């Protein structure tokens, strides 16, 4: 075993399972084509070494953190300009996470917290976007002054003891899309501004309904709701309504406009939880309060081997999906 400091890039294709389910052969062919025409040339140009492939994912090590970020930007720009990027049925946007930290090289494998953090950052990245750690940002912000970074706040990452500061490079955008105060060059990742306290989007997370038919499961519902509130509150781009105010709206989830007005919330996250034996199903919906329009929904199925573990998993999934949705 060899322990050393390394710049780690983790990437995977967002929505690949959906594409493979619709047409597996076409999805695999598209994946191979994009690896050959975009990813592999970029890795070669910036000195990246592929340590592991996991279906639609990659674990890559770079000798330089600057080159790792440059490579990530090059890949996302190339994907954004490809013909498939405008075709929803063929689009294969990558999520990329970059971290610099201590790793352990064991034969052909790469292990350690540095790898784990990079993998968690990739999960927090948006499709077509790049998520880097604070450690990476410290090393590249002055060397890559042409790039624009957005503060994503501190996040508690699964199996990582201390919170990790994250920074985002959004998908490439035109100057008009981000306004004159955030003007960027063509193809350059756009800054996602960090709003002030007065203009941050406001979100209320309402208590999730218990659909199990067992009042004893109320503690599970409230626990998951509180975990989500805590996790989303760490995202500095959002103003999260306090728990007591949100829980006072229990039973009024169907009246989005009045609840939103009463809480001063632009968006509501609401949902339900159903437990059957050792399985738990959580459904969540993000609603724009004023128009009573559902803008995001997802269902989560988990085994209930450990209640706290289930709460953490579901909270993390919802935060990673909801926070970028509201910010966009």
C-alpha positions as CSV (number, residue, x, y, z in Angstrom):
1,X,0.0,0.0,0.0
2,X,1.1,3.5,-0.8
3,X,-0.3,6.6,0.9
4,X,-0.1,10.0,-0.9
5,X,-1.8,13.3,-1.7
6,X,-3.8,13.3,-4.9
7,X,-6.3,15.3,-6.9
8,X,-9.3,13.0,-7.4
9,X,-12.1,13.5,-10.0
10,X,-15.2,11.3,-9.9
11,X,-17.8,11.5,-12.7
12,X,-20.9,9.7,-13.7
13,X,-23.7,10.1,-16.2
14,X,-26.9,11.6,-14.8
15,X,-30.0,9.6,-15.8
16,X,-28.1,6.8,-17.4
17,X,-30.3,4.1,-15.9
18,X,-33.3,5.8,-17.6
19,X,-31.6,5.8,-20.9
20,X,-30.4,2.2,-20.5
21,X,-33.9,1.1,-19.5
22,X,-35.3,2.6,-22.7
23,X,-32.7,1.3,-25.1
24,X,-29.7,-0.4,-23.5
25,X,-27.7,-0.9,-26.7
26,X,-28.1,2.7,-27.8
27,X,-27.2,4.0,-24.3
28,X,-24.0,1.9,-24.1
29,X,-23.0,2.9,-27.6
30,X,-23.5,6.6,-26.7
31,X,-21.5,6.1,-23.5
32,X,-18.6,4.6,-25.4
33,X,-18.8,7.3,-28.1
34,X,-18.6,10.1,-25.5
35,X,-15.8,8.4,-23.7
36,X,-13.8,8.1,-26.9
37,X,-14.5,11.6,-28.3
38,X,-14.7,13.8,-25.2
39,X,-13.6,12.2,-21.9
40,X,-10.5,10.2,-22.8
41,X,-8.9,13.0,-24.9
42,X,-9.5,15.5,-22.1
43,X,-7.9,13.1,-19.5
44,X,-4.9,12.6,-21.7
45,X,-4.5,16.3,-22.3
46,X,-4.5,17.1,-18.5
47,X,-2.6,14.1,-17.2
48,X,-5.5,12.2,-15.7
49,X,-5.1,8.5,-14.9
50,X,-8.3,6.3,-14.7
51,X,-8.1,4.2,-11.6
52,X,-11.6,2.7,-11.9
53,X,-14.6,2.5,-14.1
54,X,-18.1,1.7,-12.7
55,X,-20.5,1.3,-15.6
56,X,-21.2,4.9,-16.4
57,X,-18.8,6.3,-13.8
58,X,-15.1,7.1,-13.6
59,X,-12.5,7.5,-10.8
60,X,-9.6,9.5,-12.1
61,X,-6.4,10.8,-10.4
62,X,-4.4,13.9,-11.5
63,X,-0.9,15.0,-10.5
64,X,-2.2,18.6,-10.2
65,X,-5.4,19.9,-8.8
66,X,-5.4,22.7,-11.3
67,X,-5.3,20.2,-14.1
68,X,-8.1,18.2,-12.6
69,X,-10.4,21.3,-12.5
70,X,-9.3,22.3,-16.0
71,X,-10.1,18.9,-17.3
72,X,-13.5,18.9,-15.6
73,X,-14.4,22.2,-17.2
74,X,-13.1,21.0,-20.6
75,X,-15.3,17.9,-20.4
76,X,-18.5,19.8,-19.4
77,X,-17.9,22.4,-22.1
78,X,-17.5,19.7,-24.8
79,X,-20.6,17.9,-23.6
80,X,-22.6,21.1,-23.6
81,X,-21.6,21.7,-27.2
82,X,-22.4,18.2,-28.5
83,X,-25.4,17.5,-30.7
84,X,-26.8,15.2,-28.0
85,X,-27.0,18.0,-25.4
86,X,-30.2,19.4,-27.1
87,X,-31.9,16.0,-27.4
88,X,-33.6,15.0,-24.2
89,X,-33.7,11.3,-25.3
90,X,-30.0,11.1,-26.1
91,X,-28.6,13.5,-23.6
92,X,-25.9,12.1,-21.2
93,X,-24.9,15.0,-18.9
94,X,-22.1,14.3,-16.5
95,X,-22.0,15.2,-12.8
96,X,-18.4,15.8,-11.7
97,X,-16.9,16.0,-8.2
98,X,-13.2,17.1,-7.6
99,X,-11.3,16.9,-4.3
100,X,-7.7,16.9,-3.2
101,X,-6.7,14.8,-0.2
102,X,-5.0,11.8,1.2
103,X,-5.5,8.5,-0.6
104,X,-4.2,5.0,-0.3
105,X,-3.1,3.2,-3.5
106,X,-3.6,-0.6,-3.1
107,X,-2.6,-2.4,-6.2
108,X,-5.0,-1.2,-8.9
109,X,-7.5,0.3,-6.4
110,X,-7.7,3.7,-4.8
111,X,-9.0,4.1,-1.2
112,X,-9.4,6.5,1.6
113,X,-11.4,9.6,2.7
114,X,-10.1,11.6,-0.3
115,X,-11.9,9.2,-2.7
116,X,-15.0,9.1,-0.6
117,X,-15.3,12.9,-0.4
118,X,-14.9,13.2,-4.2
119,X,-17.6,10.6,-4.7
120,X,-20.0,12.5,-2.4
121,X,-19.2,15.8,-4.2
122,X,-20.1,14.1,-7.5
123,X,-23.5,13.2,-6.0
124,X,-24.1,16.8,-5.0
125,X,-23.2,18.2,-8.5
126,X,-26.0,19.1,-10.9
127,X,-26.2,17.4,-14.3
128,X,-23.7,19.2,-16.5
129,X,-22.1,20.8,-13.4
130,X,-19.0,20.5,-11.3
131,X,-18.8,20.4,-7.5
132,X,-15.4,21.0,-5.8
133,X,-14.3,20.9,-2.2
134,X,-13.1,23.9,-0.2
135,X,-9.6,22.4,-0.3
136,X,-9.7,22.4,-4.1
137,X,-11.1,26.0,-4.2
138,X,-8.2,27.2,-2.0
139,X,-5.6,25.9,-4.5
140,X,-7.2,26.9,-7.8
141,X,-9.1,30.2,-7.1
142,X,-6.1,32.4,-7.9
143,X,-4.6,30.1,-10.5
144,X,-7.8,29.8,-12.5
145,X,-9.0,33.4,-12.1
146,X,-11.1,33.2,-15.4
147,X,-13.5,30.7,-13.7
148,X,-16.3,31.8,-11.5
149,X,-17.2,29.8,-8.4
150,X,-20.4,29.8,-6.3
151,X,-20.3,29.1,-2.6
152,X,-22.4,26.0,-1.9
153,X,-22.0,26.1,1.9
154,X,-20.9,23.4,4.3
155,X,-22.4,19.9,3.9
156,X,-22.3,16.8,6.1
157,X,-21.2,14.1,3.8
158,X,-22.0,10.4,4.4
159,X,-19.3,8.6,6.5
160,X,-17.2,11.8,6.7
161,X,-16.7,13.1,10.2
162,X,-16.4,16.9,9.6
163,X,-18.6,19.1,7.4
164,X,-17.1,19.8,3.9
165,X,-17.3,23.2,2.3
166,X,-18.3,22.9,-1.3
167,X,-18.1,25.2,-4.3
168,X,-20.0,24.9,-7.6
169,X,-19.2,25.6,-11.2
170,X,-22.6,25.6,-13.0
171,X,-23.4,24.4,-16.5
172,X,-22.2,26.7,-19.3
173,X,-24.6,29.6,-19.8
174,X,-24.8,32.6,-22.0
175,X,-24.2,36.1,-20.7
176,X,-27.8,37.1,-21.0
177,X,-28.9,34.2,-18.9
178,X,-27.0,35.3,-15.8
179,X,-27.3,39.1,-16.1
180,X,-24.8,41.9,-16.4
181,X,-23.4,41.6,-12.9
182,X,-22.3,38.0,-13.6
183,X,-21.3,38.3,-17.2
184,X,-19.2,35.4,-18.5
185,X,-17.5,34.5,-21.7
186,X,-18.9,32.0,-24.2
187,X,-18.8,28.5,-22.9
188,X,-17.4,29.6,-19.5
189,X,-19.1,28.0,-16.5
190,X,-21.4,30.6,-15.1
191,X,-21.4,31.9,-11.5
192,X,-24.4,31.0,-9.5
193,X,-24.6,34.1,-7.2
194,X,-24.9,33.6,-3.5
195,X,-28.0,35.7,-2.6
196,X,-28.1,38.0,0.4
197,X,-30.4,37.2,3.3
198,X,-33.1,39.5,1.9
199,X,-33.4,37.9,-1.5
200,X,-32.7,34.2,-0.9
201,X,-35.5,31.9,-2.0
202,X,-37.5,30.8,1.0
203,X,-38.5,27.2,1.7
204,X,-40.7,25.6,4.2
205,X,-40.4,21.9,4.9
206,X,-43.8,20.7,6.2
207,X,-44.1,17.6,8.4
208,X,-44.3,14.5,6.3
209,X,-47.6,12.6,6.6
210,X,-47.7,9.1,8.1
211,X,-49.6,6.8,5.7
212,X,-48.7,3.6,7.6
213,X,-51.9,3.4,9.6
214,X,-49.8,3.1,12.8
215,X,-49.5,6.1,15.1
216,X,-46.3,4.6,16.5
217,X,-44.6,5.6,13.2
218,X,-45.2,9.3,13.7
219,X,-41.7,9.5,15.3
220,X,-40.2,8.2,12.1
221,X,-42.0,10.8,10.0
222,X,-41.1,13.7,12.3
223,X,-37.5,12.5,12.5
224,X,-37.0,12.4,8.7
225,X,-38.7,15.8,8.4
226,X,-36.3,17.3,11.0
227,X,-33.3,15.7,9.3
228,X,-34.3,17.3,6.0
229,X,-34.7,20.7,7.7
230,X,-31.3,20.5,9.3
231,X,-29.6,19.4,6.1
232,X,-31.2,22.0,3.9
233,X,-30.5,24.8,6.4
234,X,-26.8,24.3,5.7
235,X,-27.3,25.3,2.1
236,X,-26.6,29.1,2.3
237,X,-28.5,29.9,-0.9
238,X,-31.8,29.2,0.8
239,X,-33.8,30.7,3.6
240,X,-35.4,27.8,5.5
241,X,-38.4,28.4,7.7
242,X,-37.9,27.3,11.3
243,X,-39.2,23.9,12.4
244,X,-41.7,25.1,14.9
245,X,-43.4,27.3,12.3
246,X,-43.5,24.6,9.7
247,X,-44.8,21.9,12.1
248,X,-47.6,24.3,13.1
249,X,-49.0,23.8,9.6
250,X,-49.5,20.0,10.1
251,X,-52.7,18.9,8.4
252,X,-52.8,21.9,6.0
253,X,-50.4,20.6,3.4
254,X,-53.1,20.7,0.7
255,X,-53.6,24.4,0.9
256,X,-50.2,25.5,-0.6
257,X,-51.1,29.1,-1.3
258,X,-52.3,29.9,2.3
259,X,-49.6,27.9,3.9
260,X,-46.9,29.7,1.8
261,X,-48.4,33.1,2.6
262,X,-48.7,32.3,6.4
263,X,-45.1,31.1,6.6
264,X,-43.6,33.7,4.1
265,X,-42.3,30.8,2.0
266,X,-42.0,30.8,-1.8
267,X,-41.6,27.0,-1.9
268,X,-43.0,24.1,0.1
269,X,-41.5,20.7,0.5
270,X,-44.1,18.2,1.5
271,X,-44.5,14.5,1.4
272,X,-45.6,11.2,3.0
273,X,-44.0,8.1,4.5
274,X,-45.4,4.6,4.4
275,X,-43.8,1.7,6.3
276,X,-44.5,-1.9,5.5
277,X,-42.5,-4.4,7.6
278,X,-38.8,-3.6,7.2
279,X,-39.4,-1.4,4.1
280,X,-40.1,2.3,4.1
281,X,-41.3,4.4,1.2
282,X,-40.9,8.2,1.2
283,X,-42.6,10.4,-1.4
284,X,-41.6,14.1,-1.6
285,X,-42.9,17.0,-3.7
286,X,-41.5,20.5,-4.2
287,X,-44.3,23.0,-4.7
288,X,-44.2,26.7,-5.7
289,X,-46.6,28.1,-3.2
290,X,-48.1,31.1,-5.0
291,X,-49.1,29.1,-8.1
292,X,-49.7,25.8,-6.3
293,X,-47.5,24.2,-9.0
294,X,-45.5,21.0,-8.4
295,X,-42.0,21.5,-9.8
296,X,-40.3,18.4,-8.5
297,X,-41.2,15.0,-7.1
298,X,-39.5,11.8,-6.3
299,X,-40.0,8.5,-4.4
300,X,-37.5,6.8,-2.2
301,X,-37.6,3.1,-1.2
302,X,-35.3,1.9,1.6
303,X,-34.9,-1.0,4.0
304,X,-35.4,0.0,7.6
305,X,-32.4,-1.8,9.1
306,X,-31.3,1.5,10.8
307,X,-33.8,4.3,11.3
308,X,-31.1,7.0,11.6
309,X,-29.3,5.7,8.5
310,X,-32.5,5.8,6.5
311,X,-33.2,9.4,7.6
312,X,-29.7,10.5,6.6
313,X,-29.9,8.8,3.2
314,X,-33.3,10.3,2.3
315,X,-32.4,13.7,3.6
316,X,-29.2,13.7,1.5
317,X,-31.0,12.7,-1.6
318,X,-33.8,15.3,-1.2
319,X,-31.3,18.1,-0.4
320,X,-29.1,17.3,-3.4
321,X,-32.2,17.5,-5.7
322,X,-34.2,20.2,-4.1
323,X,-31.6,22.8,-3.4
324,X,-30.3,23.1,-7.0
325,X,-33.9,23.0,-8.3
326,X,-34.9,26.1,-6.1
327,X,-31.7,27.9,-6.9
328,X,-32.2,27.5,-10.7
